[in-house]
Amino acid sequence: MLVVRSDGRALFFNAGIFRPAPVSEVTEESFDEHADLNFKDQYVTLQKAPFPS
């Protein structure tokens, strides 16, 4: 994910996991692991990014 502010400053995220499986075989634990790393961690990092308000 690339986030670019209107002033041209940018932050690039390059993390994630991909473990393909049929939906019927995805456990809640596996889904949570994917969501935490692929979405939540990037969101939290963006909140703490060194961009002034």
PDB file of N, CA, C and O in Angstrom:
ATOM      1  N   MET A   1       0.858  -1.164   0.000  1.00  0.00           N
ATOM      2  CA  MET A   1       0.000   0.000   0.000  1.00  0.00           C
ATOM      3  C   MET A   1       0.900   1.221   0.000  1.00  0.00           C
ATOM      4  O   MET A   1       1.902   1.266   0.713  1.00  0.00           O
ATOM      5  N   LEU A   2       0.546   2.186  -0.782  1.00  0.00           N
ATOM      6  CA  LEU A   2       1.270   3.450  -0.847  1.00  0.00           C
ATOM      7  C   LEU A   2       0.308   4.552  -0.447  1.00  0.00           C
ATOM      8  O   LEU A   2      -0.779   4.683  -1.011  1.00  0.00           O
ATOM      9  N   VAL A   3       0.719   5.339   0.531  1.00  0.00           N
ATOM     10  CA  VAL A   3      -0.087   6.467   0.982  1.00  0.00           C
ATOM     11  C   VAL A   3       0.683   7.730   0.643  1.00  0.00           C
ATOM     12  O   VAL A   3       1.821   7.898   1.082  1.00  0.00           O
ATOM     13  N   VAL A   4       0.079   8.619  -0.131  1.00  0.00           N
ATOM     14  CA  VAL A   4       0.719   9.874  -0.515  1.00  0.00           C
ATOM     15  C   VAL A   4      -0.147  11.027  -0.034  1.00  0.00           C
ATOM     16  O   VAL A   4      -1.335  11.104  -0.347  1.00  0.00           O
ATOM     17  N   ARG A   5       0.463  11.913   0.725  1.00  0.00           N
ATOM     18  CA  ARG A   5      -0.253  13.089   1.215  1.00  0.00           C
ATOM     19  C   ARG A   5      -0.283  14.159   0.135  1.00  0.00           C
ATOM     20  O   ARG A   5       0.441  14.079  -0.858  1.00  0.00           O
ATOM     21  N   SER A   6      -1.116  15.147   0.337  1.00  0.00           N
ATOM     22  CA  SER A   6      -1.241  16.228  -0.645  1.00  0.00           C
ATOM     23  C   SER A   6       0.052  17.026  -0.772  1.00  0.00           C
ATOM     24  O   SER A   6       0.271  17.680  -1.791  1.00  0.00           O
ATOM     25  N   ASP A   7       0.925  16.984   0.259  1.00  0.00           N
ATOM     26  CA  ASP A   7       2.194  17.705   0.182  1.00  0.00           C
ATOM     27  C   ASP A   7       3.290  16.875  -0.488  1.00  0.00           C
ATOM     28  O   ASP A   7       4.437  17.317  -0.564  1.00  0.00           O
ATOM     29  N   GLY A   8       2.950  15.671  -0.977  1.00  0.00           N
ATOM     30  CA  GLY A   8       3.894  14.840  -1.711  1.00  0.00           C
ATOM     31  C   GLY A   8       4.646  13.832  -0.857  1.00  0.00           C
ATOM     32  O   GLY A   8       5.323  12.960  -1.402  1.00  0.00           O
ATOM     33  N   ARG A   9       4.548  13.923   0.459  1.00  0.00           N
ATOM     34  CA  ARG A   9       5.221  12.944   1.312  1.00  0.00           C
ATOM     35  C   ARG A   9       4.503  11.606   1.193  1.00  0.00           C
ATOM     36  O   ARG A   9       3.280  11.555   1.060  1.00  0.00           O
ATOM     37  N   ALA A  10       5.276  10.524   1.242  1.00  0.00           N
ATOM     38  CA  ALA A  10       4.691   9.205   1.018  1.00  0.00           C
ATOM     39  C   ALA A  10       5.149   8.204   2.067  1.00  0.00           C
ATOM     40  O   ALA A  10       6.215   8.339   2.668  1.00  0.00           O
ATOM     41  N   LEU A  11       4.324   7.214   2.263  1.00  0.00           N
ATOM     42  CA  LEU A  11       4.638   6.091   3.143  1.00  0.00           C
ATOM     43  C   LEU A  11       4.256   4.832   2.391  1.00  0.00           C
ATOM     44  O   LEU A  11       3.139   4.718   1.885  1.00  0.00           O
ATOM     45  N   PHE A  12       5.192   3.873   2.315  1.00  0.00           N
ATOM     46  CA  PHE A  12       4.966   2.638   1.561  1.00  0.00           C
ATOM     47  C   PHE A  12       4.944   1.460   2.516  1.00  0.00           C
ATOM     48  O   PHE A  12       5.859   1.298   3.323  1.00  0.00           O
ATOM     49  N   PHE A  13       3.914   0.637   2.435  1.00  0.00           N
ATOM     50  CA  PHE A  13       3.804  -0.581   3.237  1.00  0.00           C
ATOM     51  C   PHE A  13       4.072  -1.771   2.330  1.00  0.00           C
ATOM     52  O   PHE A  13       3.554  -1.838   1.216  1.00  0.00           O
ATOM     53  N   ASN A  14       4.878  -2.704   2.804  1.00  0.00           N
ATOM     54  CA  ASN A  14       5.146  -3.903   2.031  1.00  0.00           C
ATOM     55  C   ASN A  14       5.177  -5.097   2.979  1.00  0.00           C
ATOM     56  O   ASN A  14       6.243  -5.638   3.273  1.00  0.00           O
ATOM     57  N   ALA A  15       4.021  -5.498   3.447  1.00  0.00           N
ATOM     58  CA  ALA A  15       3.921  -6.657   4.319  1.00  0.00           C
ATOM     59  C   ALA A  15       2.592  -7.346   4.053  1.00  0.00           C
ATOM     60  O   ALA A  15       1.620  -6.712   3.643  1.00  0.00           O
ATOM     61  N   GLY A  16       2.564  -8.602   4.282  1.00  0.00           N
ATOM     62  CA  GLY A  16       1.320  -9.332   4.114  1.00  0.00           C
ATOM     63  C   GLY A  16       1.583 -10.821   4.036  1.00  0.00           C
ATOM     64  O   GLY A  16       2.710 -11.267   3.821  1.00  0.00           O
ATOM     65  N   ILE A  17       0.531 -11.562   4.215  1.00  0.00           N
ATOM     66  CA  ILE A  17       0.615 -13.016   4.081  1.00  0.00           C
ATOM     67  C   ILE A  17      -0.501 -13.473   3.154  1.00  0.00           C
ATOM     68  O   ILE A  17      -1.539 -12.823   3.030  1.00  0.00           O
ATOM     69  N   PHE A  18      -0.263 -14.600   2.510  1.00  0.00           N
ATOM     70  CA  PHE A  18      -1.268 -15.170   1.619  1.00  0.00           C
ATOM     71  C   PHE A  18      -1.169 -16.681   1.725  1.00  0.00           C
ATOM     72  O   PHE A  18      -0.175 -17.283   1.319  1.00  0.00           O
ATOM     73  N   ARG A  19      -2.197 -17.276   2.268  1.00  0.00           N
ATOM     74  CA  ARG A  19      -2.262 -18.730   2.384  1.00  0.00           C
ATOM     75  C   ARG A  19      -3.595 -19.174   1.795  1.00  0.00           C
ATOM     76  O   ARG A  19      -4.592 -19.257   2.512  1.00  0.00           O
ATOM     77  N   PRO A  20      -3.620 -19.455   0.517  1.00  0.00           N
ATOM     78  CA  PRO A  20      -4.886 -19.810  -0.124  1.00  0.00           C
ATOM     79  C   PRO A  20      -5.488 -21.086   0.461  1.00  0.00           C
ATOM     80  O   PRO A  20      -4.797 -22.072   0.716  1.00  0.00           O
ATOM     81  N   ALA A  21      -6.788 -21.024   0.659  1.00  0.00           N
ATOM     82  CA  ALA A  21      -7.528 -22.178   1.166  1.00  0.00           C
ATOM     83  C   ALA A  21      -8.999 -21.981   0.829  1.00  0.00           C
ATOM     84  O   ALA A  21      -9.466 -20.846   0.725  1.00  0.00           O
ATOM     85  N   PRO A  22      -9.723 -23.065   0.659  1.00  0.00           N
ATOM     86  CA  PRO A  22     -11.175 -22.936   0.447  1.00  0.00           C
ATOM     87  C   PRO A  22     -11.816 -22.255   1.667  1.00  0.00           C
ATOM     88  O   PRO A  22     -11.398 -22.483   2.803  1.00  0.00           O
ATOM     89  N   VAL A  23     -12.807 -21.439   1.428  1.00  0.00           N
ATOM     90  CA  VAL A  23     -13.466 -20.710   2.506  1.00  0.00           C
ATOM     91  C   VAL A  23     -13.920 -21.663   3.608  1.00  0.00           C
ATOM     92  O   VAL A  23     -13.838 -21.336   4.792  1.00  0.00           O
ATOM     93  N   SER A  24     -14.390 -22.819   3.220  1.00  0.00           N
ATOM     94  CA  SER A  24     -14.886 -23.782   4.208  1.00  0.00           C
ATOM     95  C   SER A  24     -13.793 -24.318   5.130  1.00  0.00           C
ATOM     96  O   SER A  24     -14.091 -24.908   6.168  1.00  0.00           O
ATOM     97  N   GLU A  25     -12.525 -24.115   4.753  1.00  0.00           N
ATOM     98  CA  GLU A  25     -11.412 -24.622   5.561  1.00  0.00           C
ATOM     99  C   GLU A  25     -10.685 -23.530   6.332  1.00  0.00           C
ATOM    100  O   GLU A  25      -9.763 -23.832   7.089  1.00  0.00           O
ATOM    101  N   VAL A  26     -11.068 -22.283   6.163  1.00  0.00           N
ATOM    102  CA  VAL A  26     -10.408 -21.181   6.863  1.00  0.00           C
ATOM    103  C   VAL A  26     -10.963 -21.099   8.281  1.00  0.00           C
ATOM    104  O   VAL A  26     -12.164 -20.923   8.485  1.00  0.00           O
ATOM    105  N   THR A  27     -10.065 -21.232   9.254  1.00  0.00           N
ATOM    106  CA  THR A  27     -10.483 -21.146  10.647  1.00  0.00           C
ATOM    107  C   THR A  27     -10.553 -19.680  11.070  1.00  0.00           C
ATOM    108  O   THR A  27      -9.995 -18.807  10.405  1.00  0.00           O
ATOM    109  N   GLU A  28     -11.230 -19.422  12.159  1.00  0.00           N
ATOM    110  CA  GLU A  28     -11.301 -18.057  12.676  1.00  0.00           C
ATOM    111  C   GLU A  28      -9.901 -17.571  13.057  1.00  0.00           C
ATOM    112  O   GLU A  28      -9.572 -16.404  12.844  1.00  0.00           O
ATOM    113  N   GLU A  29      -9.087 -18.447  13.611  1.00  0.00           N
ATOM    114  CA  GLU A  29      -7.721 -18.082  13.980  1.00  0.00           C
ATOM    115  C   GLU A  29      -6.913 -17.675  12.744  1.00  0.00           C
ATOM    116  O   GLU A  29      -6.188 -16.681  12.772  1.00  0.00           O
ATOM    117  N   SER A  30      -7.040 -18.435  11.675  1.00  0.00           N
ATOM    118  CA  SER A  30      -6.334 -18.121  10.433  1.00  0.00           C
ATOM    119  C   SER A  30      -6.827 -16.796   9.841  1.00  0.00           C
ATOM    120  O   SER A  30      -6.029 -15.972   9.393  1.00  0.00           O
ATOM    121  N   PHE A  31      -8.141 -16.604   9.847  1.00  0.00           N
ATOM    122  CA  PHE A  31      -8.704 -15.354   9.331  1.00  0.00           C
ATOM    123  C   PHE A  31      -8.203 -14.162  10.147  1.00  0.00           C
ATOM    124  O   PHE A  31      -7.817 -13.138   9.584  1.00  0.00           O
ATOM    125  N   ASP A  32      -8.211 -14.299  11.470  1.00  0.00           N
ATOM    126  CA  ASP A  32      -7.737 -13.213  12.333  1.00  0.00           C
ATOM    127  C   ASP A  32      -6.264 -12.900  12.080  1.00  0.00           C
ATOM    128  O   ASP A  32      -5.869 -11.734  12.077  1.00  0.00           O
ATOM    129  N   GLU A  33      -5.455 -13.930  11.869  1.00  0.00           N
ATOM    130  CA  GLU A  33      -4.036 -13.721  11.583  1.00  0.00           C
ATOM    131  C   GLU A  33      -3.868 -12.917  10.293  1.00  0.00           C
ATOM    132  O   GLU A  33      -3.079 -11.974  10.242  1.00  0.00           O
ATOM    133  N   HIS A  34      -4.612 -13.292   9.256  1.00  0.00           N
ATOM    134  CA  HIS A  34      -4.562 -12.562   7.987  1.00  0.00           C
ATOM    135  C   HIS A  34      -5.011 -11.109   8.180  1.00  0.00           C
ATOM    136  O   HIS A  34      -4.340 -10.181   7.728  1.00  0.00           O
ATOM    137  N   ALA A  35      -6.129 -10.924   8.843  1.00  0.00           N
ATOM    138  CA  ALA A  35      -6.669  -9.570   9.034  1.00  0.00           C
ATOM    139  C   ALA A  35      -5.710  -8.711   9.844  1.00  0.00           C
ATOM    140  O   ALA A  35      -5.494  -7.544   9.516  1.00  0.00           O
ATOM    141  N   ASP A  36      -5.135  -9.276  10.897  1.00  0.00           N
ATOM    142  CA  ASP A  36      -4.223  -8.502  11.737  1.00  0.00           C
ATOM    143  C   ASP A  36      -2.988  -8.049  10.964  1.00  0.00           C
ATOM    144  O   ASP A  36      -2.588  -6.889  11.061  1.00  0.00           O
ATOM    145  N   LEU A  37      -2.388  -8.947  10.204  1.00  0.00           N
ATOM    146  CA  LEU A  37      -1.169  -8.579   9.489  1.00  0.00           C
ATOM    147  C   LEU A  37      -1.459  -7.762   8.234  1.00  0.00           C
ATOM    148  O   LEU A  37      -0.777  -6.771   7.971  1.00  0.00           O
ATOM    149  N   ASN A  38      -2.450  -8.161   7.468  1.00  0.00           N
ATOM    150  CA  ASN A  38      -2.692  -7.509   6.181  1.00  0.00           C
ATOM    151  C   ASN A  38      -3.428  -6.182   6.286  1.00  0.00           C
ATOM    152  O   ASN A  38      -3.318  -5.348   5.387  1.00  0.00           O
ATOM    153  N   PHE A  39      -4.167  -5.969   7.350  1.00  0.00           N
ATOM    154  CA  PHE A  39      -4.961  -4.741   7.466  1.00  0.00           C
ATOM    155  C   PHE A  39      -4.654  -3.962   8.740  1.00  0.00           C
ATOM    156  O   PHE A  39      -4.275  -2.791   8.689  1.00  0.00           O
ATOM    157  N   LYS A  40      -4.821  -4.621   9.873  1.00  0.00           N
ATOM    158  CA  LYS A  40      -4.694  -3.923  11.150  1.00  0.00           C
ATOM    159  C   LYS A  40      -3.284  -3.362  11.361  1.00  0.00           C
ATOM    160  O   LYS A  40      -3.145  -2.205  11.757  1.00  0.00           O
ATOM    161  N   ASP A  41      -2.243  -4.150  11.108  1.00  0.00           N
ATOM    162  CA  ASP A  41      -0.882  -3.673  11.328  1.00  0.00           C
ATOM    163  C   ASP A  41      -0.567  -2.457  10.460  1.00  0.00           C
ATOM    164  O   ASP A  41       0.096  -1.524  10.913  1.00  0.00           O
ATOM    165  N   GLN A  42      -1.039  -2.465   9.220  1.00  0.00           N
ATOM    166  CA  GLN A  42      -0.786  -1.320   8.351  1.00  0.00           C
ATOM    167  C   GLN A  42      -1.550  -0.088   8.830  1.00  0.00           C
ATOM    168  O   GLN A  42      -1.032   1.027   8.771  1.00  0.00           O
ATOM    169  N   TYR A  43      -2.769  -0.286   9.300  1.00  0.00           N
ATOM    170  CA  TYR A  43      -3.562   0.819   9.822  1.00  0.00           C
ATOM    171  C   TYR A  43      -2.890   1.438  11.043  1.00  0.00           C
ATOM    172  O   TYR A  43      -2.780   2.661  11.141  1.00  0.00           O
ATOM    173  N   VAL A  44      -2.439   0.598  11.974  1.00  0.00           N
ATOM    174  CA  VAL A  44      -1.781   1.091  13.183  1.00  0.00           C
ATOM    175  C   VAL A  44      -0.472   1.804  12.822  1.00  0.00           C
ATOM    176  O   VAL A  44      -0.162   2.854  13.386  1.00  0.00           O
ATOM    177  N   THR A  45       0.288   1.242  11.892  1.00  0.00           N
ATOM    178  CA  THR A  45       1.525   1.885  11.450  1.00  0.00           C
ATOM    179  C   THR A  45       1.240   3.251  10.852  1.00  0.00           C
ATOM    180  O   THR A  45       1.958   4.212  11.127  1.00  0.00           O
ATOM    181  N   LEU A  46       0.207   3.345  10.043  1.00  0.00           N
ATOM    182  CA  LEU A  46      -0.158   4.624   9.437  1.00  0.00           C
ATOM    183  C   LEU A  46      -0.517   5.647  10.509  1.00  0.00           C
ATOM    184  O   LEU A  46      -0.167   6.820  10.382  1.00  0.00           O
ATOM    185  N   GLN A  47      -1.206   5.223  11.554  1.00  0.00           N
ATOM    186  CA  GLN A  47      -1.560   6.140  12.637  1.00  0.00           C
ATOM    187  C   GLN A  47      -0.316   6.689  13.319  1.00  0.00           C
ATOM    188  O   GLN A  47      -0.312   7.834  13.770  1.00  0.00           O
ATOM    189  N   LYS A  48       0.735   5.889  13.399  1.00  0.00           N
ATOM    190  CA  LYS A  48       1.958   6.276  14.112  1.00  0.00           C
ATOM    191  C   LYS A  48       3.038   6.834  13.180  1.00  0.00           C
ATOM    192  O   LYS A  48       4.149   7.121  13.626  1.00  0.00           O
ATOM    193  N   ALA A  49       2.723   6.987  11.906  1.00  0.00           N
ATOM    194  CA  ALA A  49       3.686   7.476  10.920  1.00  0.00           C
ATOM    195  C   ALA A  49       4.156   8.882  11.291  1.00  0.00           C
ATOM    196  O   ALA A  49       3.416   9.663  11.891  1.00  0.00           O
ATOM    197  N   PRO A  50       5.391   9.185  10.925  1.00  0.00           N
ATOM    198  CA  PRO A  50       5.955  10.501  11.282  1.00  0.00           C
ATOM    199  C   PRO A  50       5.446  11.628  10.399  1.00  0.00           C
ATOM    200  O   PRO A  50       6.232  12.456   9.938  1.00  0.00           O
ATOM    201  N   PHE A  51       4.160  11.670  10.162  1.00  0.00           N
ATOM    202  CA  PHE A  51       3.543  12.753   9.395  1.00  0.00           C
ATOM    203  C   PHE A  51       2.932  13.733  10.385  1.00  0.00           C
ATOM    204  O   PHE A  51       2.119  13.328  11.216  1.00  0.00           O
ATOM    205  N   PRO A  52       3.295  14.995  10.322  1.00  0.00           N
ATOM    206  CA  PRO A  52       2.635  15.958  11.199  1.00  0.00           C
ATOM    207  C   PRO A  52       1.168  16.111  10.805  1.00  0.00           C
ATOM    208  O   PRO A  52       0.812  15.924   9.642  1.00  0.00           O
ATOM    209  N   SER A  53       0.334  16.444  11.757  1.00  0.00           N
ATOM    210  CA  SER A  53      -1.107  16.610  11.480  1.00  0.00           C
ATOM    211  C   SER A  53      -1.349  17.812  10.604  1.00  0.00           C
ATOM    212  O   SER A  53      -2.495  18.109  10.267  1.00  0.00           O
TER     213      SER A  53
END
